[in-house]
């Protein structure tokens, strides 16, 4: 972590001209080896990619069997050894690993041949409650960024190229801003909530000269909505908007593409780094990268279950992500020529993003989102499911005055009841602000019912 003095100098850098640091020294050897491997292997045949996956899986399983007590016990309990896993399908002979088990067995899931003084403790964002903690190596972080830059290369981004980042916790001053010269990134606060902040950031982006904005969909969409509402001009031309770290809703994609007049390019991943997927340059379908790990889609629930190849300290083998993929599920992309698999139309969100009706039906955010697309008087919304039959509609209006607000609120309540059933009680709560997480993330659906769903599973709920 940076000291207060370090944070001060980091903010000072934001107001100085960008420093030219060659891309060759911005990243380490592991990054470049991984990046060049991906740039080549993206054109491999499906057969060759699966052969690579099987080789990586065997390495991971032998390591886990020899060094991780939890997996040693799992293998013995099933009378198996790593040599019994002869194909990708054989992986299903091992049980899935869920978040609760990982928490309870954390000490048994640490590899005994790793020096923990040379790694760092990471964690999930904790949006479902208690964050999940796990160890990660610095080489894993380098590989992770190589994979992300590989995905971004599909829309023209090159490692070291300047980009603007609207995500994370940027604090201090009226217009929070930081510049990272090593990564050539200008970081802006995701809390963009008024005309003056928007105008300042538009000027800084133009001066910085970046062709890509990367960040939270909710923050960039909020930025775009303020630009549109006040008729602000966008004084620069972007090559793409790079969405990350949140579920992408149709209205966010629509307003961002309209205001910035460029393509939104979204990728999906997790803090645990078990599966990584992104849209290609020709479609908005998510292509999972097979070199990153093995992805299974539960045939009944469509939950994503994944085995990551990067983490050897806390191996995640057949890990239940609680993320849900939509239909259809394809084996290859007919547009870009890559044999990445599987391919899904969308990531519908985490299980905790679903509303559960009094009848026990799961309703995805993709369905709920439709009434919220063309609101005129409402700036932000949030849905909080207090119980199986009670939903709180929290709204931040542009103005509390006028009949139009009342009309739109009535429209939303009626539309939500039509989707969720008339047994669902809708309660409206008008607020001045919807709180975000410490890192600036925004959660549109907060379900207090989802905890039981995640603990018991879809089949038993």
PyMOL commands that set and color helices and strands:
alter all, ss='L'
color gray80, all
select helices_A, chain A and resi 4-13+23-26+29-41+46-67+69-77+82-84+89-93+99-104+106-109+116-118+138-155+195-208+217-229+250-260+351-353+365-372+403-420+450-456
alter helices_A, ss='H'
color red, helices_A
select strands_A, chain A and resi 120-123+133-136+163-166+177-180+185-188+212-215+240-243+263-268+277-279+286-288+293-297+303-308+319-325+329-330+343-344+347-350+355-356+362-363+378-387+390-397+425-430+445-447
alter strands_A, ss='S'
color yellow, strands_A
deselect
rebuild
show_as cartoon
